[in-house]
Amino acid sequence: MFSTAFLDIPPLASASGTVRLPGSKSISNRVLLLAALASGTTTIHDLLDSDDTRVMLDALRALGCGIDAAGSTLRITGMGGQLKPGGPLLPLFLGNAGTAMRPLTAALSLLGGEFELSGVPRMHERPIGDLVDALTQLGCQIDYLGNPGYPPLRIRPVDHGALALDAPIRVRGDVSSQFLTALLLALPLAARKDIVIEVVGELISKPYIEITLNLLARFGISVRRDGWERFTIPAGSSYSSPGDIHVEADASSASYFIALGAIATGARGQKGIRIEGVGADSIQGDIRFIDAARQMGAEVDSGPNWLQVRLGVWPLKAIDLDANHIPDAAMTLAVMALYADGPSTLRNIASWRVKETDRIDAMANELRKLGATVESGPDFIRVHPLAQADWRPATIRTYDDHRVAMCFSLAAFNPAQVPVRILEPHCVAKTFPDYFETLFSVAEAHEIPVICIDGPTASGKGTLAAEVARLLGYHYLDSGSLYRVTGLAMRRAGLSADPQHEAQIAALASALPLHFTEGKVLLAGEDVSDDIRTEAAGMDASRVSTLPAVRAALLALQQRFRQLPGLVADGRDMGTVIFPDAALKVFLTASAAQRAERRHKQLISKGISTTLDSLRSDLEARDARDSSRSVAPLKPAQDARHLDNSQLSIEQSIDQVLNWWQEVQPFKHA
Ligand code: DC
């Protein structure tokens, strides 16, 4: 996951390949609650692991459910519809998860017990009054702790004998379908007799109600439905665990990859994008996004649990759509509209205004930053396509809304080849923590950005490069470690750094079974991180690095580190030989006296005794050797920027490099 302040997506050219998507959020949180209310144990496969499901799991754990997670399966031992009696008031924090707040409010007000439900500030702006009204009508005890109509809430124990079950329970259906879902999931707790729910107003987002009914049926509860106005929970309903249940991949998450297939897979006949884990048999309403994508020109094939998407027509065809049935996935259409042959209109989407953020305003604001003309109203948005000359490099605000972040990544395929900066990219963790990694696994860039940091030994380039990489969310290449590993492999093969062994050492170097994970260097699976850091290994590295065939053998290996979204590479010839086209090259220096002092401190802290004078003369001798040697001498690239860090702290050096990087980017400060 990207935990950086921003993520720069370079201009992307095309996409192809296969993606597996995380589990559906809507199914995951419903199944978790149903399994918790049922008796017995339910094994859930492929559950979504994200912020919203973690919030639900924490709440269920606090309520006393047994929860065992192992890999992608999770076992829940339910409460059998009953809470352990006499517990103290239980505070539950539900983040910004509407799929936890609404159903838990209904279930907890019928379970008995005292609770306080709260969330992040935005959660306290998302309406819940219509659900609370329906529950109080029935006899539940719920108070507002802040603004009436909104969380946080206080729930007090209910008197089941006094519940008004004879009259139909009336609930509004035109603000959020989650109110009805919450009642449907929870009311079986009170089904001494038939319970009738009547929907007031036109029900929105009907497909989400279908998911609810489908999953209730899997847990043994058959709700009778008359149109979309009346639902009856039969007397005697009780939750029974299905034993095992599989969660489909998230159809809303699939929308980004369906869009990718439609805009980025090039001409007919190409492979396109294959999506595994969700397909034509899906019970999720957002699977209907494929109809809208087809209408815009995508070619979509499907099987029971897979989709295959290719570019069909180009530019895409503009669309005018009532998107009420696919409110979440329709945001993706708003970005696809930039690539269409005329203005596209999405109607009947008032619910966008009460989601993670006001999504109509958010989409309109950010699409305008890209250069687009956008009109919007209380319940619609109209997006005009962008001509090649009108695209602008934009810094996209994401409003802590995962879908805004994911949608706008699709703007990186623009024909003007401008990059897109996504602020706070970690907000995708709400439903799809590895979204960007998944996108990058199938996307091809026009050019992947590289920052090179060269400089003499002990200048601090390793520390600087690793930190700059971390702050930008880029990959990091410590090229010295490749020479060190080659030296180690040479020793282990019984060779020495003689010119007569050059070809053999080069052969070893070109086939190093090397992996970098979690800061460790693995050679054929063995952790050699410490072995390559010894003085002797440094000497071997220095010797093998003077063999031209070895340098040539390591060239391609080093270039393979250049992967999306970008690379920071450190080492003596990064800017001159390996990545001569790098957009920023830094040549880091510090006086020999300063470097000797830093190394002295390092060695002392390791308990190695030495003198400053001898270190300094060693360094000076090494500098002279390094810059005069015939193979790969240490010299700055002609276009390198020099940074003398003798008087700078590490933070100041990092700031300088980041400022230079910002200067070579086209983004204006947002
Ligand atoms: O940076 P380091 O100490 O880990 O480098 C080990 C040796 O490899 C050192 O002698 C310099 C050499 N080297 C090189 O020749 N070219 C590089 N790109 C990186 C390191």
Residues whose N, C-alpha, C, O or C-beta is under 5 A from the ligand:
A	BS01	DC	S479 G480 S481 Y483 G538 A541 S542 S545 G571 R572 D573
